[in-house]
Amino acid sequence: MSFGDAEPGATNGGDPALAMRQLLERISLADETGLDVFGVGEHHRPDFPVSAPAVVLAAAAARTSRIRLTSAVTVLGSDDPVRVFQQFATVDQISDGRAEIIAGRGSFIESFPLFGYDLDDYEALFEEKLELLLALQEDERVTWSGSLRPSLDDRGVYPRPVQARIPISIAVGGTPASVARAGRLGLPLVIGIIGGSPDRFAPLAELYRTVGTESGHDPAALSVGVSSIGFVADSARTAAAAFSPAYARVMTQLGRERGWGPVSAAHVEQTLGPDSALVVGDPPAVVDRILSEHEMFGLDRFLLQPDIGGLPHDRVMRAIELFGTEVAPAVRTALAPVDAERTARGARGRSG
């Protein structure tokens, strides 16, 4: 996944046009190396220039053949569900059925005043608009009413996607109420692990599965993914040395906005390890980390963000190559027996 970083001090010079071209090259490489999915984030600020993920994904759809293409995330509370559906249905048509949506409330708030929404309605906006987005999946003509968005009275919404339904997941940070919502709806969950030890997020996966099962959803269909910031290189030393200054620059900039002090590359490097939120290392270390989190969460998907801070394009391309040709195959091989048993348990449960 990527935000298309173009921060001042980045190796792309903070040039959003160059960052966008590089992002499309990275998605193409991820497709060529056999990765399963690429996610593109939505922000409304100069350092993360992707404000319209569907446009980027449509461009990527035209130059890829098999990789699934998703937002990561769509800030649904400040968008219109009808337009979101139409845009991703269009991506689905261009890609021949490879579009997905990861919907979330967003960790930045710039989009809400930009589009005229009251932050006091932050939670209610997401809840209501998610309800409408899910309704749009079910029928070509929709009748729906809410309090924060104008109602629909038997209106047709086009185009329709190639898939019967565009997969919609819910992204969460650490809020149990958001996790429980995903469980009640039976929607796939994606946990963003930005800080802290990964094991502190494990209870969220347990809560999701408990609520989902109690809400009548098939336990085998309840899917958990995580997204992590990280980097892969040929050696652990190379990975840490490349990643740490870029990550420190981003965190220092965010600290100026959010009230914490500067972060040094040396400090970042000292925090790296198996208990860190950051997934940084050579391919065997990253494989071990993913397998550890699979055991911890029962993962169905792992998303890595390797280009934070505008790392050099050639190094990011190498990271994607290693992730696709060494990390992912090793993880798939290690988990094949586990996934086969999970599938068998699900089949037994459904037949019973």
C-alpha positions, -999 to 999 in steps of 0.1 A, spaced: 0 0 0 10 36 -5 1 72 2 22 84 -28 44 103 -4 59 136 -17 72 153 14 97 181 13 131 164 16 119 133 -2 140 120 -30 112 128 -54 117 165 -44 81 167 -31 69 167 -68 34 152 -67 34 145 -105 67 125 -102 53 108 -71 22 98 -90 42 83 -119 64 64 -95 34 51 -77 20 36 -109 53 20 -116 53 4 -82 18 -9 -86 28 -24 -120 58 -41 -104 37 -55 -76 14 -70 -102 44 -85 -121 59 -100 -90 27 -119 -81 15 -98 -51 -22 -101 -44 -34 -66 -37 -22 -30 -38 -39 -3 -17 -38 35 -22 -46 59 6 -67 91 5 -54 123 20 -60 160 14 -26 175 22 5 184 2 28 156 16 4 128 7 -9 139 -27 -34 111 -35 -67 127 -28 -86 106 -54 -77 70 -50 -102 57 -76 -85 78 -103 -51 64 -94 -65 29 -93 -82 33 -126 -49 43 -142 -33 12 -125 -61 -10 -137 -52 -2 -173 -16 -13 -168 -20 -44 -147 -36 -78 -153 -42 -97 -120 -35 -77 -88 -65 -65 -68 -68 -28 -64 -82 -11 -33 -84 22 -15 -65 22 18 -86 40 30 -116 58 15 -125 85 40 -162 77 37 -175 103 62 -164 132 40 -173 116 7 -206 108 -10 -214 70 -11 -231 72 -45 -200 87 -61 -177 63 -42 -197 34 -56 -198 48 -91 -160 55 -91 -151 20 -78 -176 3 -101 -158 21 -129 -124 8 -116 -140 -26 -114 -150 -24 -151 -116 -12 -162 -99 -39 -142 -123 -67 -151 -135 -73 -115 -104 -64 -94 -117 -34 -74 -121 -32 -36 -129 -5 -11 -114 -2 24 -136 23 41 -125 42 73 -131 73 93 -96 86 85 -67 95 108 -65 131 94 -94 156 94 -86 179 65 -113 165 43 -142 173 66 -139 212 66 -128 209 29 -161 194 19 -182 213 44 -188 186 70 -191 193 108 -165 173 128 -191 170 155 -208 146 131 -176 125 125 -190 92 138 -226 96 126 -214 106 91 -194 74 87 -222 52 101 -249 66 79 -228 67 47 -216 31 53 -252 20 55 -259 37 21 -228 23 5 -238 -12 15 -273 -6 2 -259 4 -32 -242 -30 -35 -275 -48 -32 -298 -33 -58 -295 -13 -91 -323 10 -79 -321 23 -44 -346 38 -19 -328 50 12 -332 78 38 -309 93 64 -304 124 84 -271 137 71 -273 129 34 -303 136 11 -326 106 7 -329 84 -25 -363 74 -38 -360 46 -63 -330 60 -80 -308 40 -104 -271 41 -96 -247 33 -125 -224 18 -137 -227 -16 -120 -195 -34 -112 -183 -66 -129 -183 -84 -95 -216 -92 -80 -204 -70 -51 -173 -49 -47 -156 -62 -16 -159 -36 12 -136 -38 43 -136 -16 74 -103 -1 85 -98 7 122 -71 21 144 -76 10 180 -113 18 186 -133 -12 199 -166 3 188 -153 5 152 -142 -32 154 -176 -42 168 -193 -25 139 -174 -45 114 -182 -76 133 -220 -68 135 -220 -62 97 -198 -92 89 -175 -70 69 -137 -78 66 -116 -59 92 -83 -42 85 -63 -31 116 -38 -3 111 -8 -9 133 9 24 134 24 24 169 29 1 199 36 -36 200 14 -56 176 2 -79 204 -18 -51 220 -41 -52 189 -48 -89 191 -78 -84 214 -94 -64 186 -93 -94 163 -109 -115 191 -136 -89 197 -144 -87 160 -148 -125 157 -169 -127 188 -193 -100 178 -194 -113 142 -203 -148 154 -228 -136 179 -244 -115 151 -250 -147 131 -221 -145 106 -202 -175 94 -170 -175 115 -151 -188 84 -161 -157 65 -149 -132 91 -116 -119 76 -89 -100 95 -61 -81 79 -34 -57 92 -15 -29 76 19 -19 88 46 6 78 79 -11 69 106 -18 45 124 -48 29 160 -48 17 186 -74 8 201 -71 43 187 -60 77 213 -33 79 205 -19 45 168 -19 54 172 -1 87 197 24 72 174 33 43 141 34 63 150 51 95 159 86 82 128 88 60 105 76 87 121 100 112 114 129 88 77 121 85 73 117 122 91 149 129 68 167 105 37 152 120 50 160 155 51 197 146 14 194 138 4 172 167 26 184 195 55 159 200 92 165 196 116 158 168 123 121 160 159 111 150 169 83 126 190 68 154 159 66 177 139 49 149 166 24 143 168 15 180 131 8 181 131 -17 152 126 -53 162 100 -81 165 79 -61 190 79 -29 170 49 -16 150 74 -12 121 81 -42 99 117 -36 87 143 -61 77 156 -86 52 132 -111 36 136 -139 63 129 -114 91 98 -100 74 86 -135 67 90 -144 104 71 -112 113 42 -119 91 40 -155 103 41 -143 139 12 -119 132 -7 -146 114 -5 -167 146 -15 -137 167 -44 -125 146 -54 -154 123 -46 -131 94 -61 -133 60 -42 -103 46 -10 -84 54 -5 -49 38 30 -33 39 36 4 33 72 5 21 75 40 7 69 63 36 89 94 36 96 95 -1 123 68 0 144 65 -32 123 50 -60 149 24 -69 150 12 -32 112 10 -30 110 -9 -63 136 -34 -48 115 -37 -17 84 -45 -37 104 -70 -58 117 -88 -26 82 -87 -11 67 -103 -42 94 -128 -51 108 -139 -17 86 -128 12 51 -136 -2 60 -171 -16 76 -181 17 46 -170 36 22 -188 13 42 -220 15 44 -219 53 7 -212 57 -6 -236 31 -14 -264 56 -29 -239 81 -51 -223 55 -62 -258 42 -73 -268 77 -91 -235 82 -110 -241 49 -119 -276 60 -131 -264 94 -153 -238 77 -168 -265 53 -175 -288 83 -191 -260 102 -214 -250 72 -224 -286 66 -232 -291 102 
